[in-house]
């Protein structure tokens, strides 16, 4: 007899063979724990007090190896809208430098506001130490149609807090809030973002309005193969 438990203090990766839960609860990073029977007594052991049961429809088959990454789960993320824009800009400057504004990704989201429901912040002792922004963009197809997308990023973490799991937690929270099949895209390093399900498998025909590296155009979620250029989705930017 198996159950799933969530420990709100720690994050792990599993090699998951079959995960049928379509949308994880909003507390994104989770620890998945198998609650096994006591073979000697023929009854289930009492779960630890810091675990709570997940919905019954979540079915997981995991390989034996479980890898614990560095850094804690961060359940206390805030909506980014609760943080001042000045603090966000200061964090982005600290994480990426002021020259970040010249990147092509800024042209794609020009004139837009972040999607409040998908953008989050990590605050420690009144200080913003991490944030993620998501943007309403679209792929203007060469066939004349438009494919709505969500651009994920930037994901910024204060230099003195990098490597502690903040960026990982922010990414997982945004993905969980969007939904497993949401059409998400970003510009980043595939070896890092593939852990979140992003690949370049469907972006070979995509272009950006400025310098870019094709291999760094990544996407996840349900979307067709399509050629076109990325652009702001102005109509839904409010």
Protein Blocks (a to p, Z undefined) as FASTA:
>chain_A
ZZddddfkbccddddfbdcbfbacfklbacdddddddfknopacdddfkbccddfklccd
ddfbdcddehiddfkbccfklpcfklmmmmmmmmnopklmmpmklmmmgoiacdfklgcc
ddeehiafbdcdddddddddfkopacddddeddddddfklgonlmmmmmmmmmmmmnopk
lccdddddfklmmmnopafklmmmgccebdddfklpccedjdddddddddddfklmZZ
